[in-house]
Amino acid sequence: MNRFFTRWAINAIALYIAINIVPGIQAQSTQWMAIFGLALIFGLLNALLRPLIKLLTCPLIFLTLGLFTLLINTLLFYLVGLIGTNFGIGFQVAGFWSAFWGGVITSLVSIALSLVFKEDLKRRK
């Protein structure tokens, strides 16, 4: 359970940084509860949709040497904002490049924070 909350906090921080850095992304609310709601949506979409999308686009990922995963990140970042907007906690993305850079920044920050909190994310047996 501790791993879940650590991952959730990492996603929240990554989304907060992406929303504040990337021009063209307008958040409906910058309160932390809204950001944690977005992080929950982000985590659910990544857990449920990402494997299915990667499976369906496996030939494209292979042909582009993995670069197509950046487009998958862009799609998922845009979907998080769209679904969050329906709940009143989302953000609006101005266009493709804003969603692209938002997805890239979210991924990079998430990777960096996962390395920092590597011990907390290890599975305990």
GIZIKA-V678964 format. One record per pair of residues at least 12 apart in sequence whose C-alpha atoms are under 7 Angstrom apart, sorted by the first residue. I is the first residue (numbers start at 0). J is the second residue. Records with the same first field share a line. If there is no record, write none. Layout:
BEGIN
I=J / J
END
This chain:
BEGIN
2=119 / 120
7=38 / 39
9=109 / 112
10=38 / 109
11=34 / 35 / 38
13=105 / 108 / 109
14=38 / 105
15=34
17=101 / 104 / 105
21=97 / 100 / 101
22=97
23=92 / 93 / 97
24=90 / 91 / 92 / 93 / 97
25=90 / 91 / 92
26=89 / 90 / 91
27=88 / 89 / 90
28=88
33=88
37=79 / 83 / 88 / 89
40=79
41=79
72=102
73=98 / 99 / 102
76=98 / 101 / 102
77=92 / 98
END
